[in-house]
Amino acid sequence: MNCSGLWWRVTKTPRQELVSNHLRKGGNMNKSELVASVAEKAGLSKTDAASAVDAVFDAVQGELKNGGEVRLAGFGAFTVSHSAARKGRNPSTGAEVDIPARNVPKFTAGKGLKEACNS
């Protein structure tokens, strides 16, 4: 047996290494990487972790859709803000454009999350 074959069996799989490196480097994380991280940290299968992540997203979205807010102590708060109708300008033509009123989701980081980002 050559040394490279032994090394490959002892270390993490390429996907685990990718997720671990990603979390250490602070890059952008997509949903599948989030699911993989949740699965690893919670000891769940990726299918169960994907269901849990989807359930959290659906719960937050449902609450915001109904006009409520979601507050997670130490993490932050998801709220809905109303943006009033206003006039805008098309930058290429300079023509005036009506921008309709709309509801906009917002996230405000909590103290624990802010401290974690700055430590």
The first five atom37 places (N, CA, C, CB, O) and aatype in JSON, in Angstrom:
{
  "aatype": [12, 2, 4, 15, 7, 10, 17, 17, 1, 19, 16, 11, 16, 14, 1, 5, 6, 10, 19, 15, 2, 8, 10, 1, 11, 7, 7, 2, 12, 2, 11, 15, 6, 10, 19, 0, 15, 19, 0, 6, 11, 0, 7, 10, 15, 11, 16, 3, 0, 0, 15, 0, 19, 3, 0, 19, 13, 3, 0, 19, 5, 7, 6, 10, 11, 2, 7, 7, 6, 19, 1, 10, 0, 7, 13, 7, 0, 13, 16, 19, 15, 8, 15, 0, 0, 1, 11, 7, 1, 2, 14, 15, 16, 7, 0, 6, 19, 3, 9, 14, 0, 1, 2, 19, 14, 11, 13, 16, 0, 7, 11, 7, 10, 11, 6, 0, 4, 2, 15],
  "atom_mask": [
    [1, 1, 1, 1, 1],
    [1, 1, 1, 1, 1],
    [1, 1, 1, 1, 1],
    [1, 1, 1, 1, 1],
    [1, 1, 1, 0, 1],
    [1, 1, 1, 1, 1],
    [1, 1, 1, 1, 1],
    [1, 1, 1, 1, 1],
    [1, 1, 1, 1, 1],
    [1, 1, 1, 1, 1],
    [1, 1, 1, 1, 1],
    [1, 1, 1, 1, 1],
    [1, 1, 1, 1, 1],
    [1, 1, 1, 1, 1],
    [1, 1, 1, 1, 1],
    [1, 1, 1, 1, 1],
    [1, 1, 1, 1, 1],
    [1, 1, 1, 1, 1],
    [1, 1, 1, 1, 1],
    [1, 1, 1, 1, 1],
    [1, 1, 1, 1, 1],
    [1, 1, 1, 1, 1],
    [1, 1, 1, 1, 1],
    [1, 1, 1, 1, 1],
    [1, 1, 1, 1, 1],
    [1, 1, 1, 0, 1],
    [1, 1, 1, 0, 1],
    [1, 1, 1, 1, 1],
    [1, 1, 1, 1, 1],
    [1, 1, 1, 1, 1],
    [1, 1, 1, 1, 1],
    [1, 1, 1, 1, 1],
    [1, 1, 1, 1, 1],
    [1, 1, 1, 1, 1],
    [1, 1, 1, 1, 1],
    [1, 1, 1, 1, 1],
    [1, 1, 1, 1, 1],
    [1, 1, 1, 1, 1],
    [1, 1, 1, 1, 1],
    [1, 1, 1, 1, 1],
    [1, 1, 1, 1, 1],
    [1, 1, 1, 1, 1],
    [1, 1, 1, 0, 1],
    [1, 1, 1, 1, 1],
    [1, 1, 1, 1, 1],
    [1, 1, 1, 1, 1],
    [1, 1, 1, 1, 1],
    [1, 1, 1, 1, 1],
    [1, 1, 1, 1, 1],
    [1, 1, 1, 1, 1],
    [1, 1, 1, 1, 1],
    [1, 1, 1, 1, 1],
    [1, 1, 1, 1, 1],
    [1, 1, 1, 1, 1],
    [1, 1, 1, 1, 1],
    [1, 1, 1, 1, 1],
    [1, 1, 1, 1, 1],
    [1, 1, 1, 1, 1],
    [1, 1, 1, 1, 1],
    [1, 1, 1, 1, 1],
    [1, 1, 1, 1, 1],
    [1, 1, 1, 0, 1],
    [1, 1, 1, 1, 1],
    [1, 1, 1, 1, 1],
    [1, 1, 1, 1, 1],
    [1, 1, 1, 1, 1],
    [1, 1, 1, 0, 1],
    [1, 1, 1, 0, 1],
    [1, 1, 1, 1, 1],
    [1, 1, 1, 1, 1],
    [1, 1, 1, 1, 1],
    [1, 1, 1, 1, 1],
    [1, 1, 1, 1, 1],
    [1, 1, 1, 0, 1],
    [1, 1, 1, 1, 1],
    [1, 1, 1, 0, 1],
    [1, 1, 1, 1, 1],
    [1, 1, 1, 1, 1],
    [1, 1, 1, 1, 1],
    [1, 1, 1, 1, 1],
    [1, 1, 1, 1, 1],
    [1, 1, 1, 1, 1],
    [1, 1, 1, 1, 1],
    [1, 1, 1, 1, 1],
    [1, 1, 1, 1, 1],
    [1, 1, 1, 1, 1],
    [1, 1, 1, 1, 1],
    [1, 1, 1, 0, 1],
    [1, 1, 1, 1, 1],
    [1, 1, 1, 1, 1],
    [1, 1, 1, 1, 1],
    [1, 1, 1, 1, 1],
    [1, 1, 1, 1, 1],
    [1, 1, 1, 0, 1],
    [1, 1, 1, 1, 1],
    [1, 1, 1, 1, 1],
    [1, 1, 1, 1, 1],
    [1, 1, 1, 1, 1],
    [1, 1, 1, 1, 1],
    [1, 1, 1, 1, 1],
    [1, 1, 1, 1, 1],
    [1, 1, 1, 1, 1],
    [1, 1, 1, 1, 1],
    [1, 1, 1, 1, 1],
    [1, 1, 1, 1, 1],
    [1, 1, 1, 1, 1],
    [1, 1, 1, 1, 1],
    [1, 1, 1, 1, 1],
    [1, 1, 1, 1, 1],
    [1, 1, 1, 0, 1],
    [1, 1, 1, 1, 1],
    [1, 1, 1, 0, 1],
    [1, 1, 1, 1, 1],
    [1, 1, 1, 1, 1],
    [1, 1, 1, 1, 1],
    [1, 1, 1, 1, 1],
    [1, 1, 1, 1, 1],
    [1, 1, 1, 1, 1],
    [1, 1, 1, 1, 1]
  ],
  "atom_positions": [
    [[0.86, -1.18, 0.0], [0.0, 0.0, 0.0], [0.9, 1.24, 0.0], [-0.97, 0.0, 1.24], [1.87, 1.31, 0.75]],
    [[0.55, 2.21, -0.85], [1.36, 3.43, -0.87], [0.89, 4.39, 0.21], [1.3, 4.11, -2.27], [-0.21, 4.24, 0.76]],
    [[1.7, 5.36, 0.51], [1.39, 6.31, 1.59], [0.17, 7.17, 1.27], [2.58, 7.21, 1.87], [-0.6, 7.5, 2.17]],
    [[-0.01, 7.54, 0.0], [-1.13, 8.42, -0.33], [-2.46, 7.72, -0.09], [-1.04, 8.88, -1.79], [-3.43, 8.37, 0.31]],
    [[-2.54, 6.41, -0.31], [-3.77, 5.67, -0.05], [-4.1, 5.65, 1.43], [0.0, 0.0, 0.0], [-5.27, 5.78, 1.8]],
    [[-3.11, 5.49, 2.27], [-3.31, 5.5, 3.71], [-3.75, 6.89, 4.18], [-2.02, 5.07, 4.44], [-4.67, 7.01, 4.99]],
    [[-3.11, 7.91, 3.68], [-3.46, 9.28, 4.05], [-4.91, 9.57, 3.71], [-2.55, 10.28, 3.36], [-5.62, 10.2, 4.5]],
    [[-5.37, 9.13, 2.56], [-6.73, 9.39, 2.11], [-7.75, 8.76, 3.05], [-6.92, 8.87, 0.69], [-8.81, 9.34, 3.28]],
    [[-7.46, 7.58, 3.59], [-8.4, 6.89, 4.48], [-8.45, 7.54, 5.87], [-8.02, 5.42, 4.62], [-9.47, 7.45, 6.55]],
    [[-7.37, 8.18, 6.28], [-7.29, 8.74, 7.62], [-7.96, 10.12, 7.68], [-5.83, 8.84, 8.05], [-8.54, 10.47, 8.71]],
    [[-7.88, 10.89, 6.62], [-8.41, 12.25, 6.65], [-9.88, 12.28, 6.29], [-7.62, 13.14, 5.7], [-10.49, 11.25, 6.02]],
    [[-10.42, 13.47, 6.29], [-11.82, 13.68, 5.97], [-12.07, 13.43, 4.48], [-12.26, 15.09, 6.36], [-11.13, 13.42, 3.68]],
    [[-13.33, 13.24, 4.14], [-13.69, 13.14, 2.72], [-13.5, 14.5, 2.09], [-15.16, 12.62, 2.53], [-13.48, 15.5, 2.8]],
    [[-13.37, 14.57, 0.76], [-13.19, 15.88, 0.12], [-14.31, 16.86, 0.44], [-13.08, 15.71, -1.39], [-14.05, 18.05, 0.6]],
    [[-15.55, 16.39, 0.53], [-16.68, 17.28, 0.81], [-16.59, 17.82, 2.23], [-18.02, 16.55, 0.59], [-16.82, 19.01, 2.46]],
    [[-16.25, 16.95, 3.2], [-16.1, 17.41, 4.58], [-14.98, 18.43, 4.68], [-15.84, 16.22, 5.52], [-15.09, 19.42, 5.4]],
    [[-13.89, 18.18, 3.96], [-12.76, 19.1, 3.97], [-13.16, 20.45, 3.38], [-11.57, 18.52, 3.2], [-12.76, 21.49, 3.89]],
    [[-13.95, 20.43, 2.3], [-14.42, 21.65, 1.66], [-15.27, 22.47, 2.63], [-15.22, 21.32, 0.4], [-15.08, 23.68, 2.75]],
    [[-16.2, 21.82, 3.32], [-17.07, 22.52, 4.27], [-16.25, 23.06, 5.43], [-18.19, 21.59, 4.79], [-16.44, 24.2, 5.84]],
    [[-15.33, 22.26, 5.96], [-14.51, 22.7, 7.09], [-13.63, 23.87, 6.69], [-13.65, 21.55, 7.61], [-13.52, 24.85, 7.44]],
    [[-12.99, 23.8, 5.52], [-12.16, 24.9, 5.04], [-12.98, 26.14, 4.81], [-11.43, 24.5, 3.76], [-12.55, 27.25, 5.13]],
    [[-14.16, 25.96, 4.26], [-15.04, 27.09, 3.99], [-15.38, 27.82, 5.29], [-16.32, 26.62, 3.28], [-15.34, 29.05, 5.34]],
    [[-15.71, 27.07, 6.33], [-16.1, 27.69, 7.59], [-14.92, 28.4, 8.24], [-16.67, 26.63, 8.53], [-15.1, 29.41, 8.91]],
    [[-13.71, 27.87, 8.06], [-12.53, 28.51, 8.63], [-12.16, 29.78, 7.87], [-11.36, 27.55, 8.65], [-11.72, 30.75, 8.48]],
    [[-12.32, 29.78, 6.55], [-11.9, 30.91, 5.72], [-12.89, 32.06, 5.73], [-11.67, 30.45, 4.31], [-12.52, 33.19, 5.42]],
    [[-14.15, 31.81, 6.08], [-15.13, 32.88, 6.12], [-15.64, 33.29, 4.76], [0.0, 0.0, 0.0], [-15.88, 34.47, 4.53]],
    [[-15.81, 32.34, 3.84], [-16.34, 32.64, 2.52], [-17.85, 32.7, 2.53], [0.0, 0.0, 0.0], [-18.47, 32.7, 3.59]],
    [[-18.44, 32.74, 1.36], [-19.9, 32.73, 1.25], [-20.41, 31.31, 1.37], [-20.35, 33.36, -0.09], [-19.84, 30.39, 0.77]],
    [[-21.46, 31.12, 2.14], [-22.02, 29.79, 2.35], [-23.36, 29.71, 1.64], [-22.18, 29.49, 3.86], [-24.21, 30.59, 1.79]],
    [[-23.56, 28.64, 0.86], [-24.86, 28.44, 0.22], [-25.69, 27.46, 1.06], [-24.68, 27.91, -1.24], [-25.24, 26.97, 2.09]],
    [[-26.9, 27.21, 0.61], [-27.82, 26.39, 1.4], [-27.31, 24.97, 1.6], [-29.19, 26.36, 0.74], [-27.43, 24.42, 2.7]],
    [[-26.74, 24.35, 0.57], [-26.27, 22.98, 0.73], [-25.1, 22.9, 1.71], [-25.85, 22.4, -0.62], [-24.97, 21.91, 2.43]],
    [[-24.26, 23.93, 1.75], [-23.17, 23.96, 2.72], [-23.71, 24.18, 4.13], [-22.16, 25.05, 2.35], [-23.18, 23.63, 5.1]],
    [[-24.76, 24.99, 4.25], [-25.41, 25.18, 5.55], [-26.0, 23.87, 6.04], [-26.5, 26.26, 5.46], [-25.85, 23.52, 7.21]],
    [[-26.67, 23.13, 5.16], [-27.26, 21.84, 5.52], [-26.17, 20.88, 5.96], [-28.05, 21.25, 4.33], [-26.33, 20.17, 6.95]],
    [[-25.05, 20.84, 5.23], [-23.95, 19.95, 5.59], [-23.37, 20.31, 6.96], [-22.84, 20.0, 4.52], [-23.04, 19.43, 7.75]],
    [[-23.26, 21.6, 7.24], [-22.73, 22.05, 8.53], [-23.69, 21.69, 9.66], [-22.48, 23.56, 8.51], [-23.25, 21.22, 10.71]],
    [[-24.99, 21.9, 9.46], [-25.99, 21.55, 10.47], [-25.98, 20.05, 10.71], [-27.4, 22.02, 10.03], [-26.04, 19.6, 11.86]],
    [[-25.89, 19.27, 9.64], [-25.87, 17.82, 9.78], [-24.68, 17.36, 10.61], [-25.84, 17.14, 8.4], [-24.8, 16.51, 11.49]],
    [[-23.53, 17.94, 10.32], [-22.31, 17.56, 11.04], [-22.37, 17.96, 12.51], [-21.08, 18.19, 10.39], [-22.03, 17.17, 13.39]],
    [[-22.81, 19.2, 12.79], [-22.82, 19.69, 14.17], [-23.91, 19.06, 15.01], [-22.98, 21.19, 14.18], [-23.74, 18.9, 16.22]],
    [[-25.04, 18.7, 14.41], [-26.16, 18.13, 15.17], [-26.17, 16.61, 15.13], [-27.48, 18.66, 14.63], [-27.0, 15.98, 15.78]],
    [[-25.28, 16.02, 14.37], [-25.24, 14.57, 14.27], [-26.44, 14.0, 13.54], [0.0, 0.0, 0.0], [-26.92, 12.91, 13.87]],
    [[-26.92, 14.72, 12.54], [-28.09, 14.3, 11.75], [-27.64, 13.86, 10.37], [-29.13, 15.43, 11.64], [-26.53, 14.16, 9.93]],
    [[-28.53, 13.14, 9.69], [-28.26, 12.85, 8.29], [-28.5, 14.14, 7.51], [-29.17, 11.68, 7.76], [-29.17, 15.05, 8.0]],
    [[-27.95, 14.22, 6.3], [-28.15, 15.43, 5.5], [-29.62, 15.62, 5.14], [-27.3, 15.36, 4.23], [-30.08, 16.75, 5.01]],
    [[-30.35, 14.53, 4.98], [-31.78, 14.62, 4.67], [-32.54, 15.24, 5.83], [-32.36, 13.24, 4.33], [-33.38, 16.12, 5.64]],
    [[-32.25, 14.77, 7.04], [-32.9, 15.31, 8.24], [-32.5, 16.77, 8.46], [-32.54, 14.47, 9.48], [-33.34, 17.6, 8.81]],
    [[-31.22, 17.09, 8.24], [-30.75, 18.46, 8.41], [-31.41, 19.38, 7.37], [-29.22, 18.53, 8.29], [-31.78, 20.51, 7.7]],
    [[-31.56, 18.9, 6.14], [-32.21, 19.7, 5.1], [-33.66, 19.97, 5.47], [-32.13, 18.99, 3.73], [-34.17, 21.07, 5.26]],
    [[-34.34, 18.97, 6.03], [-35.72, 19.15, 6.47], [-35.8, 20.18, 7.6], [-36.33, 17.81, 6.93], [-36.71, 21.01, 7.63]],
    [[-34.86, 20.12, 8.52], [-34.85, 21.06, 9.64], [-34.57, 22.49, 9.16], [-33.8, 20.64, 10.68], [-35.24, 23.42, 9.6]],
    [[-33.61, 22.65, 8.28], [-33.29, 23.99, 7.75], [-34.49, 24.54, 6.98], [-32.03, 23.94, 6.82], [-34.86, 25.7, 7.16]],
    [[-35.11, 23.71, 6.14], [-36.3, 24.14, 5.39], [-37.44, 24.53, 6.33], [-36.76, 23.02, 4.43], [-38.15, 25.51, 6.09]],
    [[-37.61, 23.77, 7.42], [-38.67, 24.06, 8.38], [-38.43, 25.41, 9.06], [-38.76, 22.94, 9.44], [-39.38, 26.17, 9.26]],
    [[-37.19, 25.71, 9.4], [-36.87, 27.0, 10.02], [-37.16, 28.13, 9.04], [-35.38, 27.04, 10.48], [-37.79, 29.13, 9.4]],
    [[-36.7, 27.98, 7.8], [-36.94, 29.02, 6.79], [-38.44, 29.22, 6.57], [-36.26, 28.66, 5.47], [-38.9, 30.35, 6.46]],
    [[-39.19, 28.12, 6.49], [-40.64, 28.22, 6.27], [-41.33, 28.9, 7.45], [-41.24, 26.82, 6.05], [-42.25, 29.7, 7.26]],
    [[-40.91, 28.58, 8.66], [-41.51, 29.19, 9.85], [-41.25, 30.69, 9.89], [-40.96, 28.53, 11.12], [-42.16, 31.47, 10.19]],
    [[-40.03, 31.11, 9.6], [-39.69, 32.54, 9.59], [-40.48, 33.24, 8.49], [-38.17, 32.75, 9.39], [-41.07, 34.3, 8.72]],
    [[-40.48, 32.66, 7.3], [-41.19, 33.26, 6.18], [-42.69, 33.36, 6.46], [-40.96, 32.45, 4.91], [-43.3, 34.39, 6.17]],
    [[-43.28, 32.33, 7.03], [-44.71, 32.34, 7.35], [-45.06, 33.41, 8.36], [0.0, 0.0, 0.0], [-46.07, 34.1, 8.21]],
    [[-44.24, 33.56, 9.39], [-44.5, 34.57, 10.41], [-44.39, 35.98, 9.83], [-43.53, 34.41, 11.58], [-45.21, 36.84, 10.13]],
    [[-43.37, 36.21, 9.02], [-43.2, 37.54, 8.4], [-44.33, 37.83, 7.41], [-41.84, 37.63, 7.68], [-44.79, 38.96, 7.31]],
    [[-44.77, 36.81, 6.7], [-45.86, 36.98, 5.74], [-47.15, 37.39, 6.45], [-46.09, 35.68, 4.96], [-47.95, 38.14, 5.89]],
    [[-47.35, 36.91, 7.67], [-48.53, 37.25, 8.46], [-48.36, 38.57, 9.23], [-48.84, 36.12, 9.44], [-49.22, 38.93, 10.03]],
    [[-47.26, 39.27, 8.99], [-47.05, 40.56, 9.63], [-46.38, 40.49, 10.98], [0.0, 0.0, 0.0], [-46.24, 41.52, 11.64]],
    [[-45.97, 39.32, 11.4], [-45.32, 39.17, 12.72], [-43.82, 39.38, 12.63], [0.0, 0.0, 0.0], [-43.3, 39.84, 11.61]],
    [[-43.15, 39.04, 13.69], [-41.69, 39.1, 13.72], [-41.16, 37.88, 14.45], [-41.21, 40.41, 14.39], [-41.86, 37.25, 15.23]],
    [[-39.9, 37.57, 14.18], [-39.25, 36.42, 14.81], [-38.02, 36.95, 15.53], [-38.87, 35.31, 13.76], [-37.11, 37.49, 14.9]],
    [[-37.99, 36.78, 16.86], [-36.86, 37.23, 17.67], [-36.15, 36.0, 18.24], [-37.33, 38.19, 18.82], [-36.77, 35.15, 18.88]],
    [[-34.87, 35.92, 18.0], [-34.04, 34.82, 18.5], [-33.0, 35.43, 19.43], [-33.36, 34.02, 17.32], [-32.06, 36.08, 18.99]],
    [[-33.18, 35.21, 20.72], [-32.31, 35.82, 21.73], [-30.85, 35.49, 21.46], [-32.7, 35.35, 23.15], [-30.49, 34.33, 21.25]],
    [[-30.01, 36.5, 21.45], [-28.59, 36.33, 21.22], [-28.21, 36.24, 19.76], [0.0, 0.0, 0.0], [-27.03, 36.3, 19.43]],
    [[-29.18, 36.1, 18.88], [-28.89, 35.98, 17.44], [-29.37, 37.21, 16.69], [-29.54, 34.72, 16.86], [-28.58, 37.88, 16.03]],
    [[-30.67, 37.51, 16.78], [-31.19, 38.68, 16.09], [-32.69, 38.59, 15.9], [0.0, 0.0, 0.0], [-33.35, 37.71, 16.44]],
    [[-33.21, 39.53, 15.12], [-34.66, 39.61, 14.89], [-34.95, 39.79, 13.41], [-35.28, 40.75, 15.71], [-34.32, 40.6, 12.73]],
    [[-35.93, 39.04, 12.94], [-36.46, 39.18, 11.59], [-37.76, 39.96, 11.7], [-36.68, 37.78, 10.88], [-38.65, 39.57, 12.45]],
    [[-37.87, 41.07, 10.98], [-39.07, 41.89, 11.01], [-39.45, 42.28, 9.59], [-38.85, 43.14, 11.89], [-38.71, 42.03, 8.64]],
    [[-40.63, 42.91, 9.47], [-41.09, 43.43, 8.18], [-41.19, 44.94, 8.3], [-42.47, 42.8, 7.76], [-41.78, 45.47, 9.24]],
    [[-40.61, 45.63, 7.34], [-40.65, 47.08, 7.3], [-41.46, 47.5, 6.08], [-39.22, 47.69, 7.26], [-41.4, 46.85, 5.03]],
    [[-42.22, 48.58, 6.2], [-43.03, 49.06, 5.08], [-42.29, 50.19, 4.37], [-44.44, 49.54, 5.56], [-41.84, 51.14, 5.01]],
    [[-42.16, 50.08, 3.07], [-41.55, 51.12, 2.25], [-42.68, 51.84, 1.5], [-40.49, 50.52, 1.25], [-43.4, 51.21, 0.72]],
    [[-42.83, 53.13, 1.73], [-43.91, 53.91, 1.13], [-43.68, 54.09, -0.37], [-44.04, 55.28, 1.83], [-42.56, 53.99, -0.86]],
    [[-44.77, 54.37, -1.09], [-44.68, 54.66, -2.52], [-43.89, 55.96, -2.7], [-46.1, 54.77, -3.16], [-43.98, 56.87, -1.88]],
    [[-43.13, 56.02, -3.79], [-42.33, 57.21, -4.04], [-42.04, 57.35, -5.52], [-41.03, 57.16, -3.23], [-42.33, 56.46, -6.32]],
    [[-41.47, 58.45, -5.88], [-41.07, 58.71, -7.25], [-39.58, 58.42, -7.37], [-41.39, 60.18, -7.68], [-38.8, 58.73, -6.47]],
    [[-39.2, 57.84, -8.49], [-37.8, 57.56, -8.76], [-37.46, 58.0, -10.17], [0.0, 0.0, 0.0], [-38.33, 58.5, -10.89]],
    [[-36.23, 57.83, -10.56], [-35.8, 58.2, -11.91], [-35.07, 57.03, -12.55], [-34.9, 59.46, -11.88], [-34.28, 56.34, -11.9]],
    [[-35.35, 56.81, -13.83], [-34.61, 55.83, -14.6], [-33.24, 56.44, -14.88], [-35.37, 55.45, -15.94], [-33.16, 57.49, -15.52]],
    [[-32.15, 55.81, -14.42], [-30.83, 56.43, -14.57], [-30.38, 56.59, -16.03], [-29.81, 55.6, -13.83], [-29.62, 57.5, -16.34]],
    [[-30.84, 55.72, -16.91], [-30.37, 55.82, -18.29], [-31.14, 56.87, -19.1], [-30.49, 54.47, -18.97], [-30.57, 57.5, -19.99]],
    [[-32.43, 57.05, -18.8], [-33.23, 58.01, -19.58], [-33.58, 59.26, -18.79], [-34.5, 57.35, -20.06], [-33.91, 60.29, -19.39]],
    [[-33.53, 59.21, -17.49], [-33.91, 60.34, -16.66], [-35.41, 60.48, -16.49], [0.0, 0.0, 0.0], [-35.88, 61.41, -15.84]],
    [[-36.17, 59.54, -17.06], [-37.63, 59.59, -16.95], [-38.07, 59.28, -15.53], [-38.29, 58.6, -17.93], [-37.47, 58.45, -14.85]],
    [[-39.12, 59.97, -15.08], [-39.66, 59.75, -13.75], [-40.44, 58.43, -13.72], [-40.55, 60.93, -13.31], [-41.19, 58.13, -14.65]],
    [[-40.26, 57.66, -12.64], [-40.9, 56.35, -12.51], [-41.6, 56.29, -11.16], [-39.85, 55.2, -12.64], [-41.07, 56.76, -10.16]],
    [[-42.81, 55.71, -11.14], [-43.52, 55.49, -9.88], [-43.03, 54.18, -9.26], [-45.05, 55.46, -10.1], [-43.07, 53.13, -9.91]],
    [[-42.59, 54.24, -8.02], [-42.16, 53.04, -7.29], [-43.26, 52.74, -6.28], [-40.75, 53.25, -6.58], [-43.52, 53.56, -5.4]],
    [[-43.92, 51.58, -6.41], [-45.05, 51.27, -5.53], [-44.61, 50.98, -4.09], [-45.82, 50.08, -6.08], [-43.45, 50.64, -3.83]],
    [[-45.56, 51.11, -3.17], [-45.31, 50.74, -1.77], [-45.11, 49.24, -1.68], [-46.49, 51.2, -0.85], [-45.66, 48.48, -2.48]],
    [[-44.31, 48.82, -0.71], [-44.09, 47.38, -0.55], [-43.59, 47.08, 0.85], [-43.08, 46.85, -1.58], [-43.12, 47.97, 1.57]],
    [[-43.71, 45.84, 1.22], [-43.17, 45.37, 2.49], [-41.81, 44.74, 2.24], [-44.14, 44.35, 3.18], [-41.63, 44.0, 1.27]],
    [[-40.86, 45.04, 3.12], [-39.49, 44.57, 2.94], [-39.04, 43.82, 4.19], [-38.54, 45.76, 2.64], [-39.15, 44.36, 5.29]],
    [[-38.54, 42.59, 4.04], [-38.03, 41.87, 5.21], [-36.71, 42.49, 5.67], [-37.83, 40.37, 4.9], [-35.89, 42.92, 4.86]],
    [[-36.51, 42.53, 7.0], [-35.28, 43.07, 7.57], [-34.75, 42.12, 8.63], [-35.53, 44.48, 8.18], [-35.51, 41.39, 9.27]],
    [[-33.45, 42.14, 8.8], [-32.82, 41.38, 9.87], [-31.95, 42.33, 10.66], [-31.98, 40.18, 9.31], [-31.16, 43.08, 10.09]],
    [[-32.1, 42.3, 11.98], [-31.27, 43.09, 12.87], [-30.49, 42.13, 13.75], [-32.14, 44.08, 13.73], [-31.07, 41.34, 14.49]],
    [[-29.18, 42.21, 13.67], [-28.32, 41.32, 14.46], [-28.44, 41.61, 15.94], [-26.86, 41.44, 14.01], [-28.53, 42.77, 16.35]],
    [[-28.43, 40.55, 16.74], [-28.46, 40.68, 18.19], [-27.07, 40.84, 18.77], [0.0, 0.0, 0.0], [-26.07, 40.72, 18.06]],
    [[-27.02, 41.13, 20.05], [-25.77, 41.39, 20.75], [-24.79, 40.2, 20.64], [-26.05, 41.7, 22.23], [-23.6, 40.39, 20.38]],
    [[-25.3, 38.98, 20.83], [-24.44, 37.8, 20.77], [-23.8, 37.61, 19.39], [0.0, 0.0, 0.0], [-22.63, 37.26, 19.29]],
    [[-24.59, 37.83, 18.33], [-24.07, 37.69, 16.98], [-23.04, 38.78, 16.67], [-25.22, 37.74, 15.96], [-22.01, 38.51, 16.05]],
    [[-23.32, 39.99, 17.11], [-22.38, 41.09, 16.89], [-21.05, 40.82, 17.6], [-22.98, 42.43, 17.38], [-19.97, 41.05, 17.05]],
    [[-21.15, 40.32, 18.82], [-19.92, 40.01, 19.58], [-19.14, 38.88, 18.93], [-20.26, 39.65, 21.04], [-17.91, 38.9, 18.9]],
    [[-19.85, 37.88, 18.41], [-19.18, 36.75, 17.76], [-18.46, 37.21, 16.49], [-20.2, 35.65, 17.41], [-17.38, 36.69, 16.18]],
    [[-19.03, 38.16, 15.78], [-18.41, 38.67, 14.55], [-17.19, 39.53, 14.84], [-19.42, 39.47, 13.74], [-16.3, 39.64, 13.99]],
    [[-17.14, 40.14, 16.01], [-16.05, 41.05, 16.34], [-15.01, 40.45, 17.26], [-16.62, 42.28, 16.96], [-14.12, 41.17, 17.73]],
    [[-15.09, 39.17, 17.54], [-14.08, 38.57, 18.42], [-13.06, 37.81, 17.64], [-14.73, 37.67, 19.44], [-12.13, 37.24, 18.23]]
  ]
}
